[in-house]
Amino acid sequence: MTSPLNVPSPDARSATEDRWSPRLWGTLLVLCAAMFLDALDVSMVGVALPSIATDLGLSTATLQWIVSGYILGYGGLLLLGGRAADLLGRRRVFLIALAVFALASLLGGLVDSGPLLIASRFIKGLSAAFTAPAGLSIITTTFKEGPQRNRALSIYTTCAATGFSMGLVLSGLLTELSWRWTMLLPAPIALIALVAGLRLIPHSDREDTRGGYDVPGAVTGTAAMLLLVFTVVQAPEAGWTSARTLLSFLATAVLLAAFVTIERRSASPLLRLGVLRSGPQLRAQLGAAAFFGSYVAFQFIVTQYMQSLLGWSALQTALAFLPAGVLVALSSTKIGDVVDRFGTPRVIATGFTLLVLAYAIFLQVDLTPRYAAVILPSMLLLGAACALTFPSLNIQATNGVDDDEQGMVSGLLNTSIQVGGAIFLAVVTAVITAGGHEGDASASPQAVLDSFRPGLAVVTAIAAAGLLITLTGLRRGRRAPASHPSLVVAKSTGPAGRTGGTAGTAAEQAEPVGVRD
């Protein structure tokens, strides 16, 4: 007969469930490595562009496609990548795409022509469009919703921010040797992660596909995203009101309308539109677009300001961003606890508030470097905002979603991030160039700085819009009735009988989720 003294207490069972095994840690590290590489690759190539242009003899128009090619492949295929993870198996999709990423990195470091380099960048973006949603959905289906998942996602998203910050510093160092090292560096890291992933990442079930694959939805959805990203990237050069740009936007609208019609009628849709009926889900998607779009545009302006007007080197510029990255890295294991205590809406609202303050403070810059008074406070606030906002947006987007749709939602979230980044960067670039001084060698430094200020104001406005979107969720939560059984999100119950979802506030969890169409 078992003594009552030998029966584990609820607290002991909870501690055992929350303790991660070495294999679970290994799985998370492999997924973090892939996300780290995605962010690292994006930030490293920017500093290397002048050296690439000189070595390969590329024009400015061709050079920008080294960046745009990656964005095109990444942003255009994310929806397809997320759904493929659900249908074909998350482990399989992740590992195959990671292998393609490694090969494309090797190709990019060895090519000797601009078109081949652009092609390698497009392939890398395409592979990242599959690794990103597959990796995120592996986390959300491996770690139980609640504190475990929140902690895993905070570490995962912190690796992205850390990779972006480290990429800026590494690119300044590696470019001194050769721009090719910035292309080659991800290859061995990806191969190591691939070997580890083959041993550690658990096998996942495929979704039942008796309803068939949504081929028409995949074609129209992918074509719409590719055309949208292509049009936005090209608009500043071609002109926002040019016939080519307007016709491209019209074609995008037609493709999106066809996609929506197909998805409403499909038995196995690429994107179940009902998921967007959830208030927290919709706010997470819009917030992600505003957050990343404002940050990418801010970094673009700040880099130009520091190098063109202050005369700082690429390495000095990277080091100026470093405090933000360090703050994010140091807070990686703490954000999950913060979300558990306060809920995603409050944490996201706080993060956006800090983001607005960071951008507003930077508006005070002038031609004299004011690092301690302006630049450093902005970077510290920016780091705190990233640490709070990015993990919380991922948690809010994936909470309450069935396992067989985690890849779809992950792909949608990454699509919002990439398309938001492309659109808002193009808008801010257009605002800056409208001043007529950006890139003008005859313009005075003060005139160039004055052309940057409207762009910074737009960046601040984008972040403020993200804050307002988040605050609507808080207001809705305060007005929500105490109990609406028919609308409450059903939460999974763990082995110990605990409710799985603890990340959101009670009001947030009471919001309706998109019913299955």
N, C-alpha and C positions, 0 to 999 in steps of 0.2 A: 504494500500500500504506500502510495506516495505521500510524503509529509507536506502539509501546506507550506512549510518553510522552504521547500524546494521548488515551488511553483514561481516562475518569474513574475515580478510585479509588472503592471502596465508600463511604468516608467522604464523598467529594464528591457521589456520587449520593444518599446519605442527606440531606446538607444541602440539595440541590436539592429533594428530595421534601418536606422539612419546611418549606421556605420557601413562605409563602402568597402567592398573587397578590392584586393589589388587588381583583379581583372577589370572591375568596373572603373577604377581610376585609370587603368591603361586605355580602356575604350574612350573615356573622356579626353585623355591626352592626345590620342590619335585624331579625334574630331577637332580638338582645339588647334592641332598643328595645321590641319587643312584650312581652317578659318584664318589662322595666323598668316598662312602663305597667301591667301587671297588678298588680305589687307596689305601685307608686305609688298606684294607685287604691284599693287595700284600706286602706292606712295613712292616706291623706288624709281619707277620709270620717269617720273616728272623731272627730277633733277638731272637725269642722264640725257634728256632730249637735245640740248645744245651739242654735246659730244657726238651723239648719233648723227645729227645733221651734218656736222663737219666731216665725220669719217665716211659716211655713205653718200654725201653730196645731195641731201634731200632738201626740197623746198619747204617753206612753212606750211603750205597746203597739204603736202604729203606727210609732213612730220606730225601734224595734229591727228592723223589717222592712226598713229601708233597708240595713242590714248583712246581715240574714239572707237577703234576696232575692237578693243577689249570691252568697252562699254556696250557696243552693239551686240556682241555675242552673249555677254552676261545678262544684260537687261532684256534682250529679246527672247531668250529661251528659258527664263526662270519658271514660268508657269508650266511649260512642258517638262522641265526638269523635276519640279515638285511632284507632278502627277505620275511621272515615270517611276519615281521612288516608291509610290504607293502600289503601282500596278506590277512592277517588275521585281520588287524587293529592294529595300533601302540599302542593305549591305552591298549587294551586287552593283547597283547604280553608283554608289559612293566610291567603291574601289576601282571600278572601270574608269570613272571620270578622273580620279586621282592619278591613275596611270597615264591617262592622256595629258593631264596637266604637266606631269614630269617630262614627258617626251616633247611637248610644246615648249617648255622652258629650255630644254637642251637645244632644240631647233633654233629658238630665238637668239641664243648666244653664239651660234655658229654661222648664221646666214650672212651674206655679203651684199644684199640688195634690199631696198626699201619695201617693194611688194611682198617679198618673202617674210620680212620682219612683221609687216602688218598682218599677213596671213597667220603667222604664229601667234600673234596677239589675239586675233579673232578666235583661234582654236582654244587658247587659254581661257578666254572669256566664256566660250561655249562650255568647256569642262567645268569651270567654276559655277556655271548656271545649274549644273547637276550636283556638284559636291555640296554647295551651300544648303539647298533645301533638304537634300538627303541627310546631311550631317545633323541639321537642326531637328529633323523628324526622328532620327535615331535617338537623340537625347530625350525628346519628349515622349517616346514610346519605351525607353529603357528606364528612365527615372520617374518614379511615381509623382503624380501631380501634387503640389504642395511644397513643403520646405526642401525636400530632396531635389526636385526639379528646379526650384528657384535658385538653389545653390549652384547646381550644374550649369544653368543658363547664365548666371552671373559670371562664373569662371570662363565660360565659352565666349561670351560677348566681350569680356575684358581682353581676351586674347586677340580679338579683332582690333580693338583700339590700341593695344600694345604693339601689334604688328604694324599698324599704320604709323605709329610714332617712331618705332625702331627703323622702319623703312626709310624715313626721312634722314635719319642719322647715317644708316648704312650706305645709302645712295651717295651721300656726300663723300664718304670714305672710299667706296668701291670705284666711283667714277674717276677718282684720282689715278687709279690703276688702269681701268678700261671700262667703258660702258657695258661691254659684254659680260662682265662679272655680275652686273645688276640683273641680267637676264638669266645667267647660269645658276646663281645662288639657290633659287627655289628648287632646282631639279634634285639634288641629293637629299634635301630635307623631305621632299615629296616621296622619294623612293623609300626612305627609312620609314616614313609614316605608312606607306603602302604595305611594306613587309610586316610591320607591327599590326596593322589593321587586319591582315589576313588571319592572324592568330587570335586577335582580341575581340573584334567586333562581332556581336552575336548575329546569328542568322535571323532573318525576319520573314514572316509569312507574306505572301502576295495577296492582294485583294482578289476576291472572286470576280473574274472577268467574263462571266457568262453573258452579261449584258453587252459585251463587245467593247472594243476600244473606240474612243471618241476621235476618230481620224479627222473628220471635218472640223471639229472644235480645235484640235491641235494645229491644223493647217491655218485656219483663220486667226486663232489667238496668237500663234507665233508670228505670223505675217504682220498682224496689227502691231505687236510690240516691237518687232524689228523696224517697221516703217516709222513708228512713232519716235523711237530713239534716233533713227537715222535723220529724220526731219528736224528734230530739235537740235541735234548736234550740228547740222549743216545750216540751220536758219540764220545764225549771226553772220555767216559768210555770204550766203545767198540773198539775205534780206528777209525779214519777217513778213513783208507784204509782197514779196516777189511771187510771180505766177507759179514757180516750181514749189515754193514752200506752201502756198495756199492749196494747191492741188494735192500735195502730199498729205496735208492735214485732212482734206476732204476724203481722200482714199483711206486714211486711217480711220476716220469716223465710219465710213461704210463697212470696213472690215470689222470694227468693234461691234457695230449693229448686227452684222451677220453672226459674229461670235456669240453675242447675247441670245439671239434667236435660236441658234443651234444648241446652246447650253440649256436653255429652258425646255427643249424637246428631247434631249439626249437621255438615254437610260443610264449611261455611265459617263457623266460630263467631266471635262477637263477641270472645270471650276464650278462647283455647286454654288449657284448665285445666292441661295438661301443663307449661306454662312455670313453674308454681308448685312443680314437683317439684325444681327447682334450689335448693339450699341458699342460695347467694349471692343469688339473686333474691328468695326469701322473706324473708331477713334484710334486704335492701334495702327491701322494701315495709313490713315491720314497723318498721324503724328510721326510715323517713321519717315514718310516722304518729306515733311517739313523739317524734321531734325537733321537728316542726312543732307538734304538739299541746302539748308542754310550753312551747314558746316563745310561742305565742299566748296561752296561759293566764297565763304569767309577765308578758307585756306588759300584759295586762288588769289584773292585780293592781297592778303597779308604777305604771301610769297613775293608778289610783284612789288609791294611797298618796300619790303626789307631789302630786296636785291637791287631793284631799279632806283629807288630813291635814297635809301640809307647806305647803299654800296656794300651790303653784307655778302659774304660768300654763301655758297649753298650749305656748307656745314654750319656756319653761324646761324643761318635761318632755321636749319633743322634743330639746333640746340635751343633756339628760342621756343620751339614747340614742345620741347622735351618735358618741362614741368607738368604739362597737361597729361602726357603719356604716363609719367611716373605716378601721378596721383591716381589715375585709372588703375594701373597695375597694383598699387598698394591696397586698393579698396576691393580687389576682386572677390575675396571670400566673405565680405561683409554685406554686400548689397542684397543677397538673398535673405538675410535676417531682417534687413530694413523693410523689404517688400512684405515679408511674413507679418511684420508688426503693423505696418501702416496701409498696406494694400497698394496695388499698382497705380490707381488714379492719382492718389496723393503724391506718390514718389515721382511719377511722370510730371505732374504739375510743378513740383519743386524743381525738378531738373530743367524744365523749360524756363522757369523763372530765372534760374542762374544763367541759362544760355542767353536770355535777353539782356541781362545785366552785363555779361561778358562782351557782347557785341556793342552795347551802348557805351561802355567804357572805352572800347577801342576807337570809337568815333572821335575821341579827343586827340588822336595822334597828330603829330606835325612833322616837319622836316628835321627836327632834332630828336634823336633817339631818347625816348622817355621809358626806359625799360622798367625801372622799379615802380614808377608812378602809374603807368598805363599798361604796358605790354605784359609784365608779369602778373598783375591782378587779373587781366583778361584771360590769360592762359590757365591760371589756377581755377577761376570760375568755370572756364570751358572744360577742364578736366573733371571737376566735380559734376558738372551737368552731364557729361558723357557717361560717367560712372553710374549715375542714377537713372538716366533716361533710356539708354540703349538696352540694358538687360530687362528693364521693366516693360518696355514695348514688346520684346520677344516673349516674356512671360504672359502678358495680357493677350497677345495674339494667339497663343497656343493653349491656353487654359480652357477647359470645357469642351475641347474638340476631340472627337473620336479618333482612335489610333489609325483607322484606315483613311483618315483625311488629314493627318498631321503633315504629310509631304505636300499636299495641296496648299494648306494654309502657310506652310513655311515658304513655298515657292511664291505665293501671293505677297507675303511680307517682304521678301527679298526683291520682288518686282517693284513694290512700292518704294523701297529704298533706292534702287538703282534708277528707276524712271524719275523719281523725285529729284535725285541728284543731277541727272542729265537736264531736266527741264529748268530747275531753278538756277543751275550754273549758266545755262544758255541765256536765261532772262537777265541775270546780273551782268553777264558779259555784254549783253546788248545795251544795258543801262550805262555801263562804263564807256563803251565805244561811242555812244551817242554824244558824249562830251567832246569828241573829236581830238583828244590829246593823248589817249593811250596808244603807245607805239609810235608817237610822233617825236622824232629826234630833235626837232626845232622847238618843241614846247618846253616851257620852264618847269622846273621841279614842282613849284607851287601849283601850276596849272594841272599837272598830272595828278597831284594829290587831290586837288579839287574834283577831278573826274572820278576818283576812287570813292569819295564820300557818298554820292548818291547810291553807289553799289552797296556800301556798308549799311546805308539806311534801309535798302531793300532787304538785305540779309537779316537785319534786326526785325523788320516787319514780318518776314517769313517765320522767324522764331516766335514772335508774338502771336501769329495766327495759330501756330501749334499749341501755344499755351491756352488760347481761347477754346480750341477744340477740346483740350483735356478738361478745362473748367466746366464745359457743358456736362461732362460726365459726373463731376462732383455735384453740380446743382441738381441733376436728375436723380442722383443717389439720395440726396436729402429729401426730395419730394416723394421717393418711392414708398409705397405702402409696406407695412411690416411683413405681410405675408400674402403672396399670390401663388398658391400651389401650382396652378397651371402654367406659370411663367418661370418658375424657379429652375435654374440650370441643374440638371441631375449630375451629382458628383459621384465618382467611383469610390467604393469603400475598400480599404486595404485589408490585409489578413487579420489585423488586430481589431478591425471594426471601426477604424478611424476614418473620418471623411477625408477624401484625397485632396480637395482643393482648399487651401488656406491662403492663397496669394492675394485674392481680391477682397474688397470690403463686402459686407453683407449685402449692401445695396447693389454693388456691382454684380454679385452672383445672382441677384434676383432679376436681372435684366433678361429679356427673351433672347434665346439663341435661334439662329435661322433654322426653321423646321426643314426637314428633308422634303425636297420637291419630288 
